[in-house]
Amino acid sequence: MPTCAARRLEETGLDLAEMATEVGWRALHVANSLSFFRVFRSRLDAEALQARVTMHIAGEPEPEIFRNHCNPVAGSGGA
């Protein structure tokens, strides 16, 4: 089974090793769902990160995430 970082690279094309990791985990409760996650901070801006993910998805024969899940960043003017 791949590590979390390897899986992130596989799904998004982003390398979490290039990012700063905040300490600890966070939780989000919405309706009947509970999600746990870690926060990673990139030196790249949101538009550059979105472009990397979009390029990665476009190059995958069977992407695990799809373009419609990569919504434009608010205020970025993205498509």
C-alpha positions as CSV (number, residue, x, y, z in Angstrom):
1,M,0.0,0.0,0.0
2,P,1.5,3.4,-1.0
3,T,2.3,6.0,1.7
4,C,0.0,9.1,2.0
5,A,2.6,11.2,0.2
6,A,3.0,8.7,-2.6
7,R,-0.7,8.5,-3.0
8,R,-1.0,12.3,-3.2
9,L,1.6,12.4,-5.9
10,E,-0.2,9.7,-7.8
11,E,-3.6,11.3,-7.7
12,T,-2.7,15.0,-8.0
13,G,0.8,15.2,-9.4
14,L,1.8,17.4,-6.4
15,D,4.8,16.3,-4.3
16,L,4.0,16.8,-0.6
17,A,7.7,16.6,0.2
18,E,8.0,20.0,-1.5
19,M,5.5,21.5,1.0
20,A,5.5,22.6,4.6
21,T,3.3,20.4,6.8
22,E,1.4,21.9,9.6
23,V,1.6,20.0,12.9
24,G,-1.3,17.7,13.8
25,W,-4.5,16.8,12.1
26,R,-7.8,18.7,11.6
27,A,-11.3,17.4,11.5
28,L,-14.3,18.6,9.5
29,H,-17.9,17.5,10.4
30,V,-20.5,18.2,7.7
31,A,-24.0,16.6,7.8
32,N,-23.3,12.9,8.6
33,S,-19.7,12.9,7.5
34,L,-16.5,13.3,9.5
35,S,-13.2,13.9,7.6
36,F,-9.7,14.1,9.0
37,F,-6.9,15.8,7.1
38,R,-3.5,17.5,7.3
39,V,-2.7,20.9,6.0
40,F,0.2,21.3,3.6
41,R,1.5,24.8,2.6
42,S,3.1,25.3,-0.8
43,R,5.3,28.1,-2.0
44,L,3.3,28.1,-5.2
45,D,0.2,30.2,-5.5
46,A,-3.3,28.6,-6.0
47,E,-3.3,29.1,-9.8
48,A,0.1,27.4,-10.2
49,L,-1.0,24.4,-8.0
50,Q,-4.3,24.2,-10.0
51,A,-2.4,24.2,-13.3
52,R,-0.1,21.4,-12.0
53,V,-3.0,19.2,-11.0
54,T,-4.9,19.9,-14.2
55,M,-1.8,18.9,-16.3
56,H,-1.4,15.8,-14.3
57,I,-5.0,14.7,-14.7
58,A,-4.8,15.4,-18.4
59,G,-1.8,13.1,-18.8
60,E,-3.4,10.2,-16.9
61,P,-5.1,7.4,-18.9
62,E,-7.5,6.6,-16.0
63,P,-7.3,9.5,-13.6
64,E,-8.4,8.9,-10.0
65,I,-9.7,12.4,-9.8
66,F,-11.5,14.3,-12.5
67,R,-11.3,17.8,-14.0
68,N,-14.7,18.7,-12.5
69,H,-13.3,18.2,-9.0
70,C,-10.6,20.9,-9.6
71,N,-12.8,24.0,-9.4
72,P,-11.2,27.4,-10.2
73,V,-9.8,29.2,-7.2
74,A,-12.2,32.0,-6.2
75,G,-10.9,35.3,-7.6
76,S,-8.3,33.6,-9.8
77,G,-10.2,34.1,-13.1
78,G,-9.6,30.4,-13.9
79,A,-11.9,28.4,-16.2
